[in-house]
Amino acid sequence: MKNLKQLLLKYNRPGPRYTSYPPANFFHEKFTNSDLISHLATSNQNGSENISIYIHIPFCSQRCHFCGCNTTLFESNEVIDRYISCIINEIKNFTIHLDTKKRKVTQVHWGGGTPNSISRKFISRVMDEIHNTFIINENAEIAIECNPAYLANDDIVFLRKSGFNRISVGIQDFNPKVLDCVNRLHTKLPHKELITLIRESGFTGVNYDFIYGLPHQTVESFNETIKQAIELSPDRLVTFSYAHVPWVMGEQKKLEEKGLPSPEEKLSMFLSSMDLLIKGGYEQIGLDHYAKPTDDLAKALREKILHRNFQGYCTKETTGQVYGFGCSSITQLWDAFSQNEKNLHKYIKRIENDGFAVERGYALSFNERVCKEVINETMCNGVVDFEAIVQQFSITSSELKSIIGYKEEKLQEFIDDNLLKINNNKIEITREGMMIVRNIAMAFDPQLNTEGDKYSKTI
């Protein structure tokens, strides 16, 4: 463990999270509504036929100081009503350009904000629109992020009847001292009762989300949180590294005043929690996700068909091109990204006036699509099979290496540290290498520039 800790500290450098390629800081305002409409039309022929839907609900009753999401405090039910109407109008305007008779929805994800904090009638309106507009695949994953502060028995039953089959509970930490420090509301129900109700209501999947690196957290206290999580036995579990970017999120400055754990302490939290989870029967997915061996994510990793989008890891069976609705939501197509207005009121005004609300976006070149595939396979499956990618894009091996700026000397540091190996035109990342997989992915990014305050550190 000591040598592993030293190794991870060595690679703890600023770098992209690679939830997209190119990363979101490449998006620009020259990408407009008309560009989005053009790419929506071509998305019927290019890329995955599957449709993934993302619904962004930005509302919260109070703001957690660690939050890096685009959220806003409740203003009034009238504002929420207008916002929900805009989401429904946006869905209608998107589907004019989509082949909804042929293409099926395989994934729906509600994020925020706190989606379960708004009135049930608003959730019903959007879910009814989705069910009335799209063909939902029988194996579709329909998930919602929830704050346990807003989950009672009736809420859980309602969500299940509305069509949700996976629930992601944002616990963050079981320690009330930590929650109070970061301005996080406490759970409404005891956690054991909560997960029992979720399972009895018929949800097929339960995710737990945690954050490490917050004030008042220690290795010992975070271990206790993870032990409690293992006893509750969710299907999936994520231990997010707190990304401290106060130059972007001003609220985070409040945590500096309360004292943040050192990088060494934070790394110890990561390693000790990882050890507990693996011993507790979970399989590690990427850097910070864990799943039971019977879960679809664990199966997909074993079969090397794991995928990833802005909403997290998913299987290639359930993933699709992502169509995002709501302020700040990102549409992720085969050859383009489009992000909506981040400001709530600007989004509402533009949807009501124009039908679309693109703030910025990015159209990928052929070379960037190749890089995206290489980095996705690196981040998700820990394998870069040059021959498979050459065949996928109908290029030569030398063209592929030129496109990604491949030089073996860029990987030599990882080879020397036994983090990856190269065999027969295939790069295979070791288990230890997956812990610094963002660093390895950077070696395949010819546009990488880590100067300035662009990225959080990789661990």
Backbone torsions as a table, in degrees:
resi	resn	phi	psi	omega
1	MET	NA	-38.5	-178.9
2	LYS	-62.7	-46.0	179.8
3	ASN	-64.3	-38.0	178.5
4	LEU	-64.3	-41.4	178.9
5	LYS	-62.2	-43.2	178.6
6	GLN	-63.2	-39.1	179.8
7	LEU	-64.2	-43.7	-178.6
8	LEU	-69.2	-36.8	175.9
9	LEU	-63.0	-35.4	178.6
10	LYS	-60.2	-38.3	-175.5
11	TYR	-98.1	10.0	-178.3
12	ASN	-79.7	79.7	-175.0
13	ARG	-122.5	157.7	176.8
14	PRO	-61.9	139.7	177.7
15	GLY	-173.2	161.5	-179.9
16	PRO	-64.3	152.1	173.3
17	ARG	-81.8	-15.6	178.8
18	TYR	55.9	39.3	166.4
19	THR	-70.9	-15.5	170.9
20	SER	-146.0	161.1	168.6
21	TYR	-135.5	127.7	-8.2
22	PRO	-63.2	159.3	179.0
23	PRO	-60.5	163.1	-172.9
24	ALA	-62.3	-21.6	179.1
25	ASN	-71.1	-6.4	174.4
26	PHE	-84.7	-16.9	-178.7
27	PHE	-60.0	146.8	-177.1
28	HIS	-139.1	161.1	-173.4
29	GLU	-81.8	-2.9	175.5
30	LYS	-74.5	-15.6	175.9
31	PHE	-81.4	120.9	-169.4
32	THR	-120.4	-178.7	176.5
33	ASN	-54.1	-43.8	-177.9
34	SER	-65.3	-34.3	176.1
35	ASP	-64.7	-43.7	178.5
36	LEU	-59.7	-46.8	-178.8
37	ILE	-58.6	-41.7	178.8
38	SER	-62.1	-43.7	-178.8
39	HIS	-73.6	-28.6	174.4
40	LEU	-61.7	-43.5	-179.3
41	ALA	-63.3	-44.7	-178.2
42	THR	-75.0	-16.9	178.7
43	SER	-67.3	-14.7	176.1
44	ASN	-71.9	-25.2	-179.0
45	GLN	-105.5	-26.2	-174.1
46	ASN	-109.5	140.9	177.2
47	GLY	80.4	-167.2	-177.0
48	SER	-63.4	140.1	174.5
49	GLU	-72.8	-27.4	-177.4
50	ASN	-62.5	147.2	177.2
51	ILE	-109.9	126.7	169.5
52	SER	-108.9	137.3	-178.5
53	ILE	-116.8	131.3	174.3
54	TYR	-117.8	128.2	177.6
55	ILE	-113.7	121.4	-179.4
56	HIS	-102.3	119.3	175.8
57	ILE	-110.6	108.1	-169.5
58	PRO	-86.1	0.3	-168.3
59	PHE	-87.5	140.4	174.4
60	CYS	-141.1	149.4	177.2
61	SER	-79.0	-27.4	172.0
62	GLN	-152.0	154.0	-173.2
63	ARG	-98.6	126.0	174.6
64	CYS	-72.9	137.8	-174.4
65	HIS	-69.1	-20.2	-179.7
66	PHE	-85.3	-8.8	-166.7
67	CYS	-62.7	135.8	174.8
68	GLY	-114.8	10.2	-177.0
69	CYS	-90.0	165.0	176.2
70	ASN	-87.2	97.5	-176.8
71	THR	-127.6	166.0	175.6
72	THR	-145.3	147.7	177.3
73	LEU	-73.4	150.1	179.2
74	PHE	-52.4	136.2	175.5
75	GLU	-109.3	-56.8	178.5
76	SER	-166.3	160.4	175.8
77	ASN	-65.1	-28.0	178.8
78	GLU	-64.6	-40.2	178.0
79	VAL	-66.4	-43.6	179.4
80	ILE	-62.9	-40.6	179.2
81	ASP	-61.0	-45.0	177.5
82	ARG	-62.4	-40.5	-178.9
83	TYR	-63.4	-45.9	179.6
84	ILE	-63.3	-39.1	176.4
85	SER	-61.4	-37.1	178.5
86	CYS	-66.8	-41.2	177.4
87	ILE	-59.5	-44.5	-179.8
88	ILE	-63.9	-42.4	177.1
89	ASN	-63.9	-38.5	179.1
90	GLU	-64.3	-42.3	176.8
91	ILE	-58.6	-45.7	179.7
92	LYS	-60.7	-42.2	-178.2
93	ASN	-69.8	-34.5	175.2
94	PHE	-64.7	-46.7	-170.8
95	THR	-70.4	-15.0	171.3
96	ILE	-57.1	-31.9	-174.5
97	HIS	-102.6	3.0	-177.0
98	LEU	-113.3	147.7	177.7
99	ASP	-85.8	81.1	-176.1
100	THR	-80.0	-6.3	176.3
101	LYS	-84.4	-27.0	-177.7
102	LYS	-102.4	-39.1	-173.3
103	ARG	-89.2	139.2	-176.6
104	LYS	-109.3	150.1	174.5
105	VAL	-84.8	124.2	179.4
106	THR	-113.5	-6.7	-178.6
107	GLN	-154.8	133.1	171.3
108	VAL	-130.1	132.5	-179.1
109	HIS	-136.4	125.4	174.2
110	TRP	-102.0	125.5	178.9
111	GLY	-134.3	-173.8	-177.3
112	GLY	-176.8	-147.6	20.7
113	GLY	58.9	-168.6	179.2
114	THR	-126.6	89.8	-174.1
115	PRO	-57.2	-34.4	-176.2
116	ASN	-83.7	5.5	178.5
117	SER	-88.3	-14.1	179.9
118	ILE	-87.2	164.9	-178.1
119	SER	-60.0	146.3	-179.5
120	ARG	-59.1	-33.6	-176.7
121	LYS	-61.9	-31.1	179.4
122	PHE	-72.9	-40.4	177.1
123	ILE	-62.8	-43.0	-179.7
124	SER	-61.0	-40.7	-178.4
125	ARG	-60.8	-43.9	-178.5
126	VAL	-71.9	-42.3	-179.9
127	MET	-64.4	-37.9	176.7
128	ASP	-62.1	-41.7	178.8
129	GLU	-62.6	-42.3	178.8
130	ILE	-62.5	-47.3	-177.9
131	HIS	-67.9	-31.6	-179.6
132	ASN	-80.8	-19.6	-173.7
133	THR	-99.6	-38.0	-171.3
134	PHE	-112.6	160.1	169.6
135	ILE	-90.4	118.0	-178.2
136	ILE	-93.9	121.0	177.6
137	ASN	-61.1	142.2	-176.6
138	GLU	-63.0	-23.8	178.5
139	ASN	-102.2	16.9	-177.0
140	ALA	-63.1	143.5	173.6
141	GLU	-93.9	119.9	-177.9
142	ILE	-120.7	104.4	-167.6
143	ALA	-121.0	153.4	176.6
144	ILE	-139.2	136.2	174.7
145	GLU	-82.7	132.2	-175.6
146	CYS	-132.1	142.5	169.4
147	ASN	-91.7	125.7	-177.7
148	PRO	-63.6	-13.1	176.8
149	ALA	-66.7	-18.6	-178.5
150	TYR	-116.2	23.8	-177.4
151	LEU	-117.5	108.5	169.9
152	ALA	-115.3	177.8	-176.4
153	ASN	-56.2	-46.5	-178.0
154	ASP	-62.8	-35.6	179.5
155	ASP	-65.2	-42.3	-178.8
156	ILE	-65.3	-44.9	178.7
157	VAL	-61.9	-42.7	179.0
158	PHE	-60.3	-47.3	-178.6
159	LEU	-61.2	-40.4	179.7
160	ARG	-65.9	-43.4	179.8
161	LYS	-66.0	-24.3	178.7
162	SER	-78.0	-7.2	176.2
163	GLY	112.8	-6.5	178.8
164	PHE	-71.1	137.6	177.8
165	ASN	-123.7	-3.4	174.5
166	ARG	-136.3	138.4	-178.7
167	ILE	-128.1	130.9	-178.6
168	SER	-110.2	110.9	-173.6
169	VAL	-94.6	118.4	-179.4
170	GLY	-83.3	83.1	-177.4
171	ILE	-79.2	-45.7	179.6
172	GLN	72.7	-51.4	176.7
173	ASP	-167.0	144.3	177.2
174	PHE	-83.5	-12.3	-175.2
175	ASN	-78.2	115.1	-177.7
176	PRO	-62.1	-29.0	179.0
177	LYS	-64.7	-40.8	178.2
178	VAL	-66.8	-45.3	-179.1
179	LEU	-60.6	-43.8	179.6
180	ASP	-63.5	-38.6	-177.5
181	CYS	-64.0	-36.8	-176.8
182	VAL	-97.2	9.8	176.2
183	ASN	66.5	39.7	-180.0
184	ARG	-104.5	129.3	178.0
185	LEU	-66.0	151.3	179.7
186	HIS	-85.1	162.7	179.4
187	THR	-64.0	144.3	178.2
188	LYS	-76.2	-38.9	-179.5
189	LEU	-112.5	151.9	171.5
190	PRO	-55.4	141.4	-171.9
191	HIS	-62.0	-35.0	178.8
192	LYS	-65.8	-41.4	177.9
193	GLU	-66.3	-38.9	-178.1
194	LEU	-61.9	-49.9	-176.9
195	ILE	-69.6	-31.2	176.4
196	THR	-64.4	-43.8	178.6
197	LEU	-63.6	-39.9	179.3
198	ILE	-61.2	-46.8	-178.5
199	ARG	-67.6	-41.9	-179.0
200	GLU	-66.7	-23.5	178.9
201	SER	-79.3	-8.7	174.4
202	GLY	103.0	9.7	174.7
203	PHE	-67.0	135.9	-179.6
204	THR	-89.0	-11.8	-179.5
205	GLY	-147.4	138.9	175.9
206	VAL	-128.1	124.1	176.6
207	ASN	-108.9	144.6	171.7
208	TYR	-118.7	133.9	177.4
209	ASP	-113.0	135.0	177.5
210	PHE	-130.4	158.8	175.7
211	ILE	-127.6	133.4	174.5
212	TYR	-117.1	149.6	-177.4
213	GLY	106.6	16.6	-178.3
214	LEU	-95.4	161.0	176.4
215	PRO	-57.2	145.6	178.8
216	HIS	73.3	-3.2	174.0
217	GLN	-82.4	137.5	171.6
218	THR	-126.2	169.6	177.0
219	VAL	-57.9	-44.2	-177.5
220	GLU	-65.7	-44.4	-177.4
221	SER	-68.3	-38.8	179.6
222	PHE	-70.3	-32.8	174.1
223	ASN	-59.8	-41.5	179.7
224	GLU	-63.8	-38.7	176.8
225	THR	-62.0	-44.7	-178.6
226	ILE	-68.4	-38.4	176.6
227	LYS	-60.6	-42.0	178.0
228	GLN	-64.3	-38.4	178.1
229	ALA	-63.7	-42.8	179.7
230	ILE	-61.4	-39.4	178.2
231	GLU	-63.7	-36.8	179.4
232	LEU	-74.9	-24.8	169.0
233	SER	64.2	55.4	171.7
234	PRO	-68.3	160.8	-179.6
235	ASP	-72.2	-37.7	179.8
236	ARG	-132.1	153.1	-178.1
237	LEU	-148.1	137.9	179.9
238	VAL	-125.4	134.6	173.2
239	THR	-114.0	93.3	-177.8
240	PHE	-77.2	136.9	171.0
241	SER	-78.0	124.3	178.0
242	TYR	-60.2	121.3	180.0
243	ALA	-94.2	107.3	-176.9
244	HIS	-89.9	102.9	-178.5
245	VAL	-132.1	64.5	-176.2
246	PRO	-62.6	-19.9	176.7
247	TRP	-71.3	-16.0	175.9
248	VAL	-104.3	-46.5	-178.2
249	MET	-112.5	97.7	-174.4
250	GLY	-60.3	-29.9	-179.6
251	GLU	-59.6	-27.4	-176.3
252	GLN	-66.9	-17.6	177.9
253	LYS	-61.0	-27.4	179.4
254	LYS	-63.7	-30.1	179.9
255	LEU	-74.2	-28.6	176.1
256	GLU	-61.4	-39.0	-178.9
257	GLU	-65.4	-28.7	-177.3
258	LYS	-90.7	-11.5	175.8
259	GLY	94.5	117.1	178.7
260	LEU	-100.7	147.9	175.8
261	PRO	-59.7	150.6	177.2
262	SER	-68.4	161.3	175.8
263	PRO	-55.0	-37.3	179.3
264	GLU	-66.3	-42.8	177.9
265	GLU	-64.4	-42.1	-179.8
266	LYS	-61.6	-42.6	178.9
267	LEU	-65.0	-38.2	178.0
268	SER	-63.6	-36.5	175.8
269	MET	-60.9	-46.0	179.8
270	PHE	-60.0	-49.0	-175.7
271	LEU	-67.8	-43.5	-177.8
272	SER	-69.3	-38.3	177.6
273	SER	-67.7	-38.4	176.2
274	MET	-59.6	-45.9	-179.7
275	ASP	-61.3	-43.1	179.1
276	LEU	-63.4	-42.5	-177.0
277	LEU	-68.3	-41.7	178.8
278	ILE	-65.5	-43.3	176.6
279	LYS	-65.8	-25.9	179.1
280	GLY	-82.3	3.4	174.1
281	GLY	101.4	5.1	179.2
282	TYR	-91.5	151.0	175.1
283	GLU	-103.5	139.0	-177.5
284	GLN	-80.8	131.1	179.3
285	ILE	-115.5	111.6	-177.1
286	GLY	64.6	-145.6	-176.5
287	LEU	-82.0	-42.6	-166.5
288	ASP	-132.5	7.9	178.4
289	HIS	-104.3	148.6	178.9
290	TYR	-137.5	146.9	-180.0
291	ALA	-147.1	150.9	174.1
292	LYS	-65.9	150.0	-178.0
293	PRO	-56.4	-26.9	-179.1
294	THR	-84.8	-8.4	-177.7
295	ASP	-74.6	151.7	-177.9
296	ASP	-59.9	-34.0	179.8
297	LEU	-65.0	-43.5	179.4
298	ALA	-64.5	-40.7	178.1
299	LYS	-64.0	-42.5	-179.2
300	ALA	-64.5	-38.4	178.4
301	LEU	-64.3	-43.2	178.8
302	ARG	-61.9	-34.2	-179.1
303	GLU	-91.1	1.1	-180.0
304	LYS	58.7	42.4	176.6
305	ILE	-127.6	35.4	177.3
306	LEU	-83.5	147.2	-179.6
307	HIS	-134.1	173.9	-175.3
308	ARG	-153.3	140.0	171.0
309	ASN	-139.7	-168.4	-177.3
310	PHE	-63.3	-19.9	-179.1
311	GLN	-88.1	-6.7	178.4
312	GLY	122.0	-166.5	179.7
313	TYR	-74.0	147.5	176.5
314	CYS	-154.4	173.4	177.6
315	THR	-92.8	157.7	177.8
316	LYS	-68.7	-18.1	176.5
317	GLU	-71.7	-40.3	-176.9
318	THR	-93.6	-19.4	-177.5
319	THR	-75.0	162.2	175.2
320	GLY	-158.9	-174.8	169.7
321	GLN	-68.1	135.4	-171.6
322	VAL	-95.4	127.9	176.6
323	TYR	-111.5	112.4	-172.3
324	GLY	-99.8	137.1	-177.9
325	PHE	-127.5	137.5	-178.8
326	GLY	108.6	167.6	-176.8
327	CYS	-64.7	140.8	180.0
328	SER	68.2	-5.0	-178.0
329	SER	-64.6	150.0	-177.1
330	ILE	-115.8	125.6	171.9
331	THR	-89.2	126.8	-176.0
332	GLN	-117.2	100.2	-179.7
333	LEU	-103.2	172.2	-178.8
334	TRP	-56.3	-37.9	-172.2
335	ASP	-126.3	15.7	-179.1
336	ALA	-164.1	155.9	170.0
337	PHE	-122.4	143.7	177.5
338	SER	-140.0	126.6	-180.0
339	GLN	-116.0	134.7	179.6
340	ASN	-76.4	166.7	173.7
341	GLU	-50.6	134.1	178.9
342	LYS	-80.0	-33.8	-178.6
343	ASN	-73.9	127.2	-176.4
344	LEU	-55.0	-49.5	-173.9
345	HIS	-73.6	-32.4	174.2
346	LYS	-65.6	-40.9	178.2
347	TYR	-60.2	-48.6	-178.8
348	ILE	-59.7	-46.4	-178.0
349	LYS	-62.0	-42.3	-176.9
350	ARG	-72.2	-37.3	177.0
351	ILE	-65.8	-43.8	-179.6
352	GLU	-65.1	-32.2	-177.5
353	ASN	-92.1	-38.8	-170.6
354	ASP	-116.9	-17.8	-178.5
355	GLY	88.9	-19.7	177.2
356	PHE	-134.4	161.0	-175.4
357	ALA	-142.6	46.3	-178.6
358	VAL	-68.4	126.9	175.0
359	GLU	-97.7	-38.0	-179.4
360	ARG	-163.4	168.2	180.0
361	GLY	-173.8	-168.0	-177.1
362	TYR	-161.1	129.1	174.0
363	ALA	-99.8	125.2	-175.3
364	LEU	-82.7	139.2	170.8
365	SER	-77.7	170.8	176.9
366	PHE	-58.7	-45.9	-179.0
367	ASN	-61.0	-37.4	179.5
368	GLU	-69.7	-32.4	176.0
369	ARG	-66.1	-36.3	176.4
370	VAL	-65.2	-47.9	178.5
371	CYS	-59.4	-40.1	179.6
372	LYS	-59.4	-42.5	-179.9
373	GLU	-65.7	-43.1	179.8
374	VAL	-62.0	-45.7	-178.0
375	ILE	-69.9	-37.4	175.6
376	ASN	-59.9	-46.0	-179.7
377	GLU	-65.5	-35.9	176.5
378	THR	-63.1	-51.9	-175.4
379	MET	-68.3	-34.6	-172.8
380	CYS	-93.5	-51.1	-169.8
381	ASN	-109.8	-6.1	176.2
382	GLY	67.9	21.1	-179.1
383	VAL	-140.8	133.8	171.1
384	VAL	-118.9	104.8	179.9
385	ASP	-95.6	100.2	-175.7
386	PHE	-58.2	-40.1	-177.7
387	GLU	-63.8	-41.2	-179.8
388	ALA	-64.6	-40.1	-178.7
389	ILE	-72.4	-37.9	175.5
390	VAL	-57.5	-44.6	-179.8
391	GLN	-68.8	-39.7	-178.5
392	GLN	-60.3	-39.5	-174.7
393	PHE	-105.4	3.4	178.9
394	SER	54.5	51.3	177.0
395	ILE	-128.0	170.5	177.7
396	THR	-89.0	164.4	179.1
397	SER	-62.1	-39.9	179.8
398	SER	-67.4	-35.9	176.8
399	GLU	-65.0	-41.1	178.5
400	LEU	-60.9	-47.3	-178.3
401	LYS	-65.1	-34.0	177.0
402	SER	-67.5	-41.3	-177.5
403	ILE	-62.7	-42.4	-176.7
404	ILE	-92.6	4.1	180.0
405	GLY	63.5	39.7	-173.9
406	TYR	-73.0	125.9	170.5
407	LYS	-141.9	128.4	-175.6
408	GLU	-60.4	-29.9	-179.2
409	GLU	-65.2	-23.3	176.2
410	LYS	-69.2	-20.6	-179.6
411	LEU	-101.8	-4.1	-172.1
412	GLN	-60.1	-37.9	179.3
413	GLU	-60.3	-40.7	179.2
414	PHE	-70.3	-37.8	178.1
415	ILE	-63.7	-45.4	-178.7
416	ASP	-61.8	-31.2	-179.4
417	ASP	-93.5	12.7	178.3
418	ASN	57.7	38.5	179.4
419	LEU	-98.7	-17.4	173.6
420	LEU	-157.2	163.6	175.2
421	LYS	-139.1	153.1	-179.1
422	ILE	-116.3	120.9	179.8
423	ASN	-138.3	122.2	171.9
424	ASN	48.7	58.6	177.7
425	ASN	61.0	27.0	178.9
426	LYS	-135.8	129.6	176.2
427	ILE	-101.1	123.6	-179.1
428	GLU	-118.5	123.8	-177.7
429	ILE	-92.4	134.3	-179.1
430	THR	-76.7	171.2	178.4
431	ARG	-58.8	-42.9	177.9
432	GLU	-66.2	-35.9	179.2
433	GLY	-64.1	-30.9	179.2
434	MET	-66.8	-17.6	178.6
435	MET	-76.6	-18.9	175.3
436	ILE	-123.1	35.7	-172.7
437	VAL	-62.8	-28.5	177.1
438	ARG	-63.1	-37.6	177.5
439	ASN	-64.0	-42.5	179.8
440	ILE	-65.4	-42.1	178.8
441	ALA	-59.8	-33.4	179.5
442	MET	-60.9	-26.4	-180.0
443	ALA	-69.9	-16.0	179.9
444	PHE	-106.4	14.8	-176.8
445	ASP	-111.5	98.4	-177.0
446	PRO	-70.2	-12.3	-178.5
447	GLN	-102.5	10.4	-173.6
448	LEU	-65.1	133.7	172.8
449	ASN	-145.6	109.6	-176.1
450	THR	-101.2	13.1	179.3
451	GLU	-71.9	145.9	179.0
452	GLY	80.1	-176.0	-177.5
453	ASP	-88.6	66.4	-178.5
454	LYS	-96.9	-36.8	-170.1
455	TYR	-132.7	150.9	169.6
456	SER	-76.8	171.7	179.6
457	LYS	-75.4	158.5	-170.1
458	THR	-75.3	-22.1	-179.8
459	ILE	-108.4	NA	NA
